[in-house]
Amino acid sequence: MTAEVISELMREHINRLAASGKRSDGRVFDEPRSLTVHKNYIKTAEGSARVQLGNTDVLVGVKIDVGEPYADTPNQGVLTTSAELIPMASPNFESGPPSPTAIELARVVDRGIRETKTVNTEKLCITPKEKVWIMFIDIHALDYDGNLFDAASYGALSALSCAIVPASKIGKADYPLPLEHWPISVTSAKIGSSIVVDPNLDEERIADARLTVTTDENGDVRAMQKGLKGSFNLEEVRGAIRTSQRVGRTLREVIQQG
Amino acid sequence: MGDVEHIPKELKLIDESGVRLDGRRYDELRPIRIEAGVLKKADGSAYIEWGNNKVLAAVYGPREAHPRHLQDPAKALVQCRYNMAPFSVTERKRPGPDRRSVEISKVISEAFASVVFVEQFPRTSVDIFIEVLQADAGTRCAGLTAASVALADAGIPMRDLVTSCASGKIGGVVALDLNKDEDNFGEADCPMAIVPRTGEIVLLQMDGHLTVDEFERAMDLSIVATKGIYELQRDALRRRYSAMAEQAMEAPPPPPIPSELPPPPDMPEDELPEVDDL
């Protein structure tokens, strides 16, 4: 996502719209794009989901395998998250090792899931200190039209919510991944002095700053990440948290029912 | 963030009278010492001790941006590399960038981008190197705070210094500036960086579990603390400049200028340095 060129005309257009309370795709400021969730999209994965947030299209697969626990958490399963921004998804993505953008994306999605204790990792212990279940969350961006942070995090949560622990591999009965919380991240972008939720690609390209706030079902804050070169004042941060709580409630239902 | 349930009962991060394991109150910073101009080669540098954290920051530039395709014809890039020495943590860290340091480098670069007058130095890069020598939680805040002083020491024009601090939650109490044990066994950590003169928040991250009210209190603690840290940064720069002034006074007079200088060698136009002395 480096060295992107956006025409001054588009920049002015979006700025002028924002200044009059409008957005280029007709949404109001705190309105996310429509979210569709297709769970169990990939049969070879233990859990998967293809999610579309507007025209942003992300496929997330969860593979679950036997592995060793970390020394400091001998009786807990392990969660690892990676993201690939494949060249098919955008003219600005290049093949090669993960870019800082992809690493940040994976870590922000991971943080939301981990800090909310979404999966009860103690139920993923096979033999303490020796064997536990390891969850690999792999985020595959297919079509990039802005706000991968939220699309990927909805995809990851959806994929986890339908994942099956393949315990038959070790001679036991398969069981659903023990999911206990539903973290929802909502990203706000600052354009001039306006703040819009779920920025599309044009908005994201000209945004000064970005703030991703992950809340749980109680509305508590579980993770945050500010990005891009601009800044927020404290009042704007408060607003982004309130928006995340409100928008998150609706989107959580979509994912739970999807 | 570890699970609170796993802490041995006797390990209380904060006791009934509000005293933390290292003797601090909930709103107390660890001792901080900043020194500017500690390296010879770098254009600017600073060293910070923040509790048991020891962090060096160096700044090079503005200089030609590499690789060239990253160059911005209208602006300077601000590129930070945050790195931890292998010996800086209890269990040896594998040398080189990992995912965590890539992310931290990215958010610190972004934190400085709106503060440096980047439009004054098109096609160049301002490179910030943060080297964590000894870590005890809060290294990104310490590194950013030192880097800010190093930028000023390098003479990079900025709107203001950037000051950073973290707050979190330990044993159910919102507290300022968590150390390693508190970070490991506490419930939340929320690092931030602010432009003190304007109140703009240029870095904000959070992980763990905070109610909205607790988040507000954590931010309040950090904002108050950054005011004091800002003074320490300014003081380090003042000491640096007064030392430089003294040196200049004591230095022997410059050699007399030869009456007939040789003509300057012809220098092709495009090899002229783009940026003069700052």
Chai-1 contact restraints between the chains, C-beta under 6 A:
chainA,res_idxA,chainB,res_idxB,connection_type,confidence,min_distance_angstrom,max_distance_angstrom,comment,restraint_id
A,P100,B,V102,contact,1.0,0.0,6.0,A-B,restraint_1
A,P100,B,K106,contact,1.0,0.0,6.0,A-B,restraint_2
A,I103,B,R99,contact,1.0,0.0,6.0,A-B,restraint_3
A,I103,B,V102,contact,1.0,0.0,6.0,A-B,restraint_4
A,I103,B,E103,contact,1.0,0.0,6.0,A-B,restraint_5
A,E104,B,E103,contact,1.0,0.0,6.0,A-B,restraint_6
A,E104,B,K106,contact,1.0,0.0,6.0,A-B,restraint_7
A,R107,B,E103,contact,1.0,0.0,6.0,A-B,restraint_8
A,R111,B,D207,contact,1.0,0.0,6.0,A-B,restraint_9
A,E115,B,D207,contact,1.0,0.0,6.0,A-B,restraint_10
A,E115,B,G208,contact,1.0,0.0,6.0,A-B,restraint_11
A,D220,B,H209,contact,1.0,0.0,6.0,A-B,restraint_12
A,D220,B,T211,contact,1.0,0.0,6.0,A-B,restraint_13
A,V221,B,L210,contact,1.0,0.0,6.0,A-B,restraint_14
A,V221,B,F215,contact,1.0,0.0,6.0,A-B,restraint_15
A,R222,B,H209,contact,1.0,0.0,6.0,A-B,restraint_16
A,A223,B,M206,contact,1.0,0.0,6.0,A-B,restraint_17
A,A223,B,D207,contact,1.0,0.0,6.0,A-B,restraint_18
A,M224,B,L204,contact,1.0,0.0,6.0,A-B,restraint_19
A,M224,B,M206,contact,1.0,0.0,6.0,A-B,restraint_20
A,Q225,B,Q205,contact,1.0,0.0,6.0,A-B,restraint_21
A,K226,B,L204,contact,1.0,0.0,6.0,A-B,restraint_22
A,K229,B,E110,contact,1.0,0.0,6.0,A-B,restraint_23
A,K229,B,A113,contact,1.0,0.0,6.0,A-B,restraint_24
A,K229,B,S114,contact,1.0,0.0,6.0,A-B,restraint_25
A,G230,B,S114,contact,1.0,0.0,6.0,A-B,restraint_26
A,S231,B,S114,contact,1.0,0.0,6.0,A-B,restraint_27
A,S231,B,E200,contact,1.0,0.0,6.0,A-B,restraint_28
A,S231,B,I201,contact,1.0,0.0,6.0,A-B,restraint_29
A,S231,B,V202,contact,1.0,0.0,6.0,A-B,restraint_30
A,F232,B,I201,contact,1.0,0.0,6.0,A-B,restraint_31
A,N233,B,G199,contact,1.0,0.0,6.0,A-B,restraint_32
A,I241,B,V212,contact,1.0,0.0,6.0,A-B,restraint_33
